[in-house]
Amino acid sequence: MGMGKRQRSKQENLFIPTASLARSASHAFYERLNAALAAAGFDDFVEDLCEPFYVAGKGRPSIPPGTYFRMILVGYFEGLESERAIDWRVSDSLALRPFLGYELTDSTPDHSTLSRIRQRLPVEVHEAVFVWILKALSKAGLLKGKTVAVDATTLEANAALRSLRRRDTGQTYDDYLTDLAKASGIDTPTRQELAKLDKKRPKKGSNDDWQHPHDPDAKVTKMKDRRTHLAHKAEHTVDLDTQAIVAVSLGDANEGDTSSLPWSLLRAELNLDAVAADPPAGRKLHRQILHEVVADKGYHSNEVLVDLRAGGIRSHVSEPDRGRRVWKDKPDAKVAVHANRRRTRSARGQRLQKRRAEIVERSIAHLYDTGGMRRLHLRGRGNIFKRLLIHAGAFNLSLIMRQLLGAGTPRGLAALGRALWTSIAVFKAAVSVLSARIDRCTAVAAFSALSLLQIEPSPIRIGHPRIMRRSTDC
């Protein structure tokens, strides 16, 4: 085979038929997703929802709201961290242009357009879109709402610890350390002396004393990898029967799990009530909405269990080892804790805990690790929560796509296709080997028959029959 050489210059074609353009594996995924959204009336819904926030007849028309929400969905499906990355990916992809409704000659929206529309539309609009996706899930039989699990994780904020300032004086961290060193008798402290002084101070990163000037909602906390960062806390409420995210919350990173659990359950209840209010979607829900809650030991407290029991919710919360408990003047807490202990130690309780660890952690990994939101690029809890809602809605849409195509993301569909072709190739190879073995066994059987009949075989000898029988396993 001769070596091909790259052309140093090439005459470009003046016209290229659209049908002759290269098509990637993601085309099929986005075409099917667009068909599913169109069949459910997504664009009509979001245009009616966003119309009050625009003024008709003034200025040039904005990009359609459906395009804005689709670009945020692309952030999840492609694992893109920032709005700039979404802009670059959309402008460079032939598969995403038809998904957004743009021709080859059209310019796609840039990141500043996404930012302006996000600031224009309130959080309530994004919550309504998330509930609409929940209704679509319920209509597809992918939402039950009876047994939910709750878990939380931390998201690294778009803020640096070195930019912290005192809440009372507005001093930077270095200036505050310099004043402490001068007060202790060091007139011109060096960097090493400041580090030595700072190492001995207790509670030097307290959120009560320090805040970030550009993102005051970010709190100093210890991340999952034991590093200290400014971060936010995201909490998921997941349907254990279908893996759907029923509600997602965003709070302070230093907020305890026992404090954030009631708000997550309240948000989940409101979302499920909104789904139940839609007759086609409500018929697919379980008749006992929010009947059971499964959580890990970080959510265990007397107050939480008493409140869940008072609300008619069966708790399956893992209990930490607190030694011998004293129940004096706490009859309600005793009943609630003992009932929860009995349920968690049962066989069903153990199965629910295992499923919680699998399902909830999977949603967290898909949204933040492969979905690209572990490191935030937005500031302000409102801005972050807007994207987080649509991000979680994209995860729920992936459940519908998994039901339709067998894969929930374009990468998953491409991997499924590769696995299919690999299986076909392995099957063909196995058939070839089996055919060759059958041919050899047939030849040996014919030779043995000729030997029994004492018929002289052909001049070309194959070998001794015993040797052939041993070597061919026939």
C-alpha positions in Angstrom: 0.0 0.0 0.0 1.4 3.4 -1.0 1.6 6.3 1.5 -0.9 9.0 1.1 0.3 12.6 1.2 -1.7 15.6 2.6 -2.7 18.2 0.0 -0.9 21.4 0.6 -3.6 23.5 -1.1 -7.1 22.6 -2.0 -9.9 24.2 -4.0 -12.9 24.6 -1.8 -16.3 23.6 -3.1 -18.7 26.5 -3.7 -21.8 24.6 -2.7 -22.2 21.6 -0.4 -25.4 19.7 -0.1 -26.6 19.4 3.5 -27.2 15.7 3.1 -23.5 15.1 2.3 -22.3 16.6 5.6 -20.7 14.3 8.1 -23.1 13.1 10.9 -21.9 12.1 14.3 -23.4 9.5 16.6 -24.9 12.2 18.8 -27.3 13.2 16.0 -29.6 10.3 16.7 -29.8 11.1 20.4 -30.6 14.8 20.0 -33.1 14.1 17.2 -35.0 11.7 19.4 -34.8 14.1 22.4 -36.1 17.0 20.2 -38.9 14.8 19.0 -39.8 13.9 22.6 -39.8 17.5 23.7 -41.9 18.6 20.7 -44.4 15.8 21.3 -44.9 17.0 24.9 -45.3 20.7 23.8 -42.2 22.0 25.5 -41.7 25.1 23.4 -45.3 26.2 23.7 -45.1 25.8 27.5 -41.9 27.7 28.0 -42.9 30.5 25.6 -46.2 31.0 27.5 -44.3 30.8 30.8 -41.6 33.4 29.8 -43.8 35.9 27.9 -44.6 38.1 30.9 -40.9 38.9 31.3 -40.5 40.4 27.9 -42.0 43.5 26.3 -43.5 43.0 22.9 -42.6 45.5 20.1 -39.5 46.9 21.8 -36.0 46.0 20.6 -35.0 43.1 18.6 -36.5 39.7 19.5 -34.5 37.6 21.9 -33.5 34.0 21.3 -36.5 31.7 22.0 -36.8 30.5 25.6 -36.8 26.9 24.3 -33.3 27.5 22.8 -32.1 28.9 26.2 -33.3 25.9 28.1 -31.9 23.5 25.5 -28.5 25.1 25.8 -28.5 24.5 29.5 -29.6 20.9 28.9 -26.6 20.5 26.6 -24.4 21.5 29.5 -25.5 18.3 31.3 -25.5 15.9 28.3 -22.0 17.1 27.1 -20.5 17.5 30.6 -19.7 21.2 30.2 -18.8 23.3 33.2 -19.4 26.9 32.2 -21.7 28.9 29.9 -18.6 29.8 27.8 -18.0 26.1 27.2 -21.6 25.6 26.2 -21.2 28.5 23.7 -18.1 27.0 22.2 -19.6 23.5 22.0 -22.8 24.7 20.3 -21.1 26.9 17.8 -18.7 24.1 16.8 -21.1 21.1 16.6 -23.2 20.1 13.6 -25.3 17.8 15.8 -26.4 20.6 18.2 -27.4 23.1 15.6 -30.6 21.2 14.6 -31.3 20.5 18.2 -31.3 24.2 19.0 -33.1 25.1 15.7 -30.2 26.8 13.9 -29.1 26.4 10.3 -25.5 26.2 9.1 -25.6 29.8 8.1 -27.0 31.1 11.4 -25.0 32.4 14.3 -25.6 30.5 17.6 -26.1 32.4 20.9 -23.0 33.4 22.8 -22.4 33.1 26.6 -23.4 36.7 27.3 -26.8 36.0 25.8 -27.2 33.1 28.2 -26.2 35.3 31.1 -28.7 38.0 30.2 -31.6 35.6 29.8 -30.7 33.9 33.1 -30.8 37.2 34.9 -34.1 38.1 33.3 -36.0 34.9 34.1 -36.6 34.4 37.9 -36.0 31.2 39.8 -39.8 30.4 39.7 -39.6 30.0 35.9 -36.8 27.5 36.2 -38.7 25.6 38.9 -41.8 25.5 36.7 -39.7 23.9 33.9 -38.3 21.4 36.4 -41.9 20.5 37.4 -42.9 20.2 33.8 -40.2 17.6 33.3 -41.4 15.8 36.3 -44.9 15.6 34.8 -43.4 14.2 31.6 -41.6 11.6 33.7 -44.8 10.6 35.4 -46.7 10.3 32.1 -44.0 7.9 31.0 -44.4 5.8 34.2 -41.0 6.9 35.6 -42.2 8.7 38.8 -43.9 7.1 41.8 -43.2 9.4 44.7 -43.8 6.9 47.5 -40.3 6.1 48.8 -37.7 8.9 48.5 -34.1 9.1 49.6 -32.1 12.2 50.6 -28.4 12.9 50.5 -26.2 16.0 50.0 -22.8 17.0 48.6 -20.7 20.1 48.4 -20.0 22.1 45.3 -16.8 24.2 45.0 -17.7 27.9 44.7 -16.3 30.3 42.2 -14.4 32.1 45.0 -10.9 31.8 46.5 -10.0 31.7 50.2 -7.3 34.3 49.8 -10.0 36.9 48.8 -11.8 36.6 52.1 -12.6 39.8 54.1 -13.5 40.5 57.7 -17.2 41.0 58.2 -16.7 43.8 60.7 -13.7 45.8 59.3 -13.5 44.6 55.6 -9.8 43.7 56.1 -8.1 41.1 53.9 -6.7 38.0 55.5 -3.1 39.2 55.1 -3.8 42.6 56.5 -5.5 41.1 59.5 -2.6 38.8 60.2 -0.1 41.7 59.9 -2.1 43.7 62.5 -2.0 40.6 64.8 1.7 40.3 64.4 2.3 43.9 65.1 0.1 43.7 68.2 2.3 40.7 69.4 5.5 42.7 69.0 6.7 42.0 65.5 7.0 45.3 63.7 7.9 44.1 60.2 6.7 40.4 60.0 7.9 38.2 57.2 5.8 35.7 55.4 7.2 32.8 57.4 6.4 34.6 60.7 2.8 35.3 59.5 2.4 31.6 58.6 3.7 30.5 62.0 1.4 32.9 63.8 -1.6 31.9 61.7 -0.9 28.2 62.4 -1.3 28.6 66.1 -4.7 30.5 66.0 -7.9 28.5 66.7 -11.0 28.9 64.5 -9.1 31.1 62.0 -11.6 30.4 59.1 -14.9 31.0 60.9 -17.8 31.9 58.7 -19.0 34.2 61.5 -16.0 36.4 61.0 -15.1 36.0 57.3 -17.0 36.3 53.9 -16.2 36.6 50.3 -16.9 40.1 48.9 -18.3 38.8 45.5 -20.0 35.6 46.7 -21.2 36.1 50.3 -23.4 32.9 50.0 -20.3 30.7 49.7 -19.1 29.3 53.1 -15.8 27.9 54.3 -16.1 24.2 54.6 -14.2 20.9 54.3 -14.9 19.1 51.0 -15.3 15.4 50.4 -11.5 15.1 49.7 -10.8 16.8 53.1 -9.6 20.0 51.5 -10.9 23.4 52.7 -12.7 25.5 50.2 -15.5 28.0 49.8 -18.5 25.9 48.8 -22.2 25.5 48.5 -24.3 22.5 49.6 -26.6 20.7 47.1 -29.2 18.2 48.4 -31.1 15.7 46.3 -34.4 14.0 47.0 -34.6 11.0 44.8 -37.4 8.5 44.0 -36.0 5.1 44.9 -38.4 3.3 42.6 -37.5 5.1 39.4 -34.2 7.0 40.2 -35.9 10.3 39.3 -34.8 13.5 41.1 -38.0 14.7 42.8 -36.4 17.9 44.3 -33.0 19.6 44.5 -32.0 22.2 47.1 -29.1 24.6 47.4 -28.0 25.9 50.8 -25.1 26.9 53.0 -22.2 24.5 52.9 -21.9 24.6 56.7 -25.6 23.9 57.3 -26.2 20.6 59.0 -28.1 17.8 57.4 -30.8 17.7 60.1 -31.5 21.4 59.4 -31.8 21.1 55.6 -33.8 17.9 55.5 -37.2 19.5 56.3 -36.8 22.0 53.5 -35.9 19.3 51.0 -38.9 17.3 51.9 -41.1 20.3 51.7 -39.8 21.1 48.2 -40.3 17.5 47.2 -43.9 17.5 48.5 -44.7 20.7 46.6 -43.3 19.3 43.4 -45.2 16.0 43.8 -48.5 17.9 44.5 -48.0 19.9 41.4 -47.5 16.7 39.4 -50.6 15.2 41.0 -52.7 18.2 40.0 -52.2 17.3 36.4 -54.7 14.4 35.7 -52.7 12.5 33.1 -49.5 12.7 35.2 -51.2 12.2 38.6 -52.8 8.9 37.6 -49.3 7.3 37.3 -48.2 8.5 40.8 -48.5 6.2 43.8 -51.5 7.0 45.9 -49.3 7.4 49.0 -47.1 10.3 48.1 -44.0 10.8 50.2 -44.8 7.9 52.5 -41.2 6.8 53.3 -37.9 8.6 53.6 -34.5 6.9 53.6 -31.3 8.8 54.7 -27.9 8.1 56.2 -26.8 8.6 59.8 -26.0 12.3 59.2 -29.8 13.1 59.2 -30.5 11.2 62.5 -31.7 13.3 65.4 -34.6 13.1 67.9 -36.3 16.2 66.4 -36.1 15.0 62.8 -37.6 11.6 63.7 -40.4 13.1 65.8 -41.3 15.6 63.1 -41.4 12.8 60.4 -43.6 10.6 62.7 -45.9 13.6 63.3 -46.2 14.1 59.5 -47.1 10.5 58.9 -43.8 9.7 57.1 -42.1 6.4 57.8 -38.4 7.0 58.5 -35.5 4.7 57.5 -32.6 6.8 58.8 -29.4 5.0 59.8 -28.7 5.5 63.5 -25.1 6.4 64.7 -23.6 4.7 67.7 -24.5 7.1 70.6 -24.2 4.6 73.4 -26.9 4.1 76.0 -29.7 6.6 75.5 -31.5 8.4 78.3 -35.2 9.0 77.6 -36.3 10.9 80.7 -39.0 13.5 79.8 -38.7 12.5 76.1 -41.5 10.0 75.5 -42.2 11.1 71.9 -38.5 10.9 70.9 -38.2 7.4 72.5 -41.2 6.1 70.4 -39.9 7.7 67.2 -36.3 6.5 67.6 -37.3 3.0 68.6 -39.7 2.7 65.6 -37.0 4.0 63.2 -34.5 1.5 64.7 -36.8 -1.4 64.2 -37.4 -0.5 60.6 -33.7 0.1 59.7 -32.7 -3.3 61.2 -35.4 -5.2 59.2 -34.5 -6.9 56.0 -36.5 -4.3 53.9 -34.7 -1.5 55.7 -31.3 -2.9 54.9 -32.4 -3.3 51.2 -33.6 0.4 51.1 -30.3 1.6 52.6 -28.3 -0.3 49.9 -30.5 1.1 47.2 -30.2 4.6 48.6 -26.4 4.3 48.5 -26.6 3.2 44.9 -29.3 5.5 43.5 -28.6 8.8 45.2 -24.9 8.6 44.8 -25.4 7.9 41.1 -27.5 11.0 40.6 -24.8 13.1 42.4 -22.0 11.6 40.3 -24.0 12.2 37.0 -24.8 15.8 37.8 -21.6 17.0 39.3 -18.7 14.7 38.2 -19.6 13.7 34.7 -22.2 16.5 34.3 -19.6 19.2 34.9 -21.0 21.1 38.0 -18.6 20.0 40.7 -16.7 23.2 40.2 -19.0 26.2 39.8 -18.4 29.1 37.4 -21.4 31.2 38.6 -21.7 33.4 41.7 -24.8 34.0 43.8 -27.1 31.4 45.1 -29.9 32.4 42.8 -27.8 32.1 39.6 -26.4 28.7 40.7 -29.8 27.4 41.7 -31.3 28.3 38.3 -28.7 26.3 36.4 -28.9 23.5 39.0 -32.7 23.1 38.5 -32.3 22.7 34.7 -29.3 20.4 35.2 -31.3 18.1 37.4 -34.2 18.3 34.8 -31.7 17.1 32.2 -30.9 14.1 34.4 -34.6 13.3 34.6 -34.9 13.6 30.8 -32.1 11.1 30.5 -34.3 8.6 32.2 -36.9 9.1 29.4 -34.1 8.8 26.8 -32.9 5.6 28.4 -36.4 4.2 28.1 -36.5 5.2 24.4 -33.0 4.5 23.2 -31.4 2.4 25.9 -28.9 5.2 26.7 -29.4 8.4 28.6 -26.6 10.6 27.1 -25.0 10.9 23.6 -21.8 9.3 25.0 -23.9 6.5 26.4 -25.6 6.0 23.0 -22.2 6.0 21.2 -20.8 3.4 23.7 -23.9 1.3 23.2 -23.3 1.3 19.4 -19.7 0.3 19.9 -20.7 -2.5 22.2 -23.2 -3.7 19.7 -20.7 -3.8 16.9 -18.2 -5.5 19.1 -20.8 -8.2 20.0 -21.6 -8.7 16.3 -17.9 -9.1 15.5 -17.4 -11.6 18.4 -20.5 -13.5 17.2 -19.1 -13.7 13.7 -15.7 -15.0 14.9 -17.4 -17.6 17.1 -19.5 -18.8 14.2 -16.4 -19.1 12.0 -14.5 -21.1 14.6 -17.6 -23.4 15.1 -18.0 -23.9 11.3 -14.3 -24.8 11.0 -14.6 -27.3 13.8 -17.8 -28.9 12.3 -15.9 -29.3 9.0 -13.0 -31.1 10.6 -15.4 -33.3 12.6 -17.2 -34.2 9.4 -14.0 -35.1 7.6 -12.9 -37.4 10.5 -16.3 -39.1 10.6 -16.1 -39.8 6.9 -12.6 -41.2 7.2 -13.7 -43.5 10.1 -16.7 -44.8 8.0 -14.4 -45.7 5.1 -12.0 -47.5 7.5 -14.9 -49.6 8.9 -16.1 -50.5 5.4 -12.5 -51.4 4.5 -12.6 -49.0 1.6 -9.2 -47.6 0.5 -9.3 -43.9 1.0 -8.0 -41.3 -1.5 -4.2 -41.1 -2.0 -4.0 -37.9 0.1 -3.9 -39.2 3.7 -5.3 -37.1 6.5 -3.7 -39.0 9.4 -4.4 -41.8 11.8 -8.0 -41.9 12.9 -7.1 -42.2 16.5 -4.8 -39.2 16.4 -7.5 -37.2 14.5 -10.1 -38.1 17.1 -7.9 -36.9 19.9 -6.8 -33.7 18.2 -10.2 -32.5 17.1 -12.2 -33.4 20.2 -14.8 -35.1 18.0 
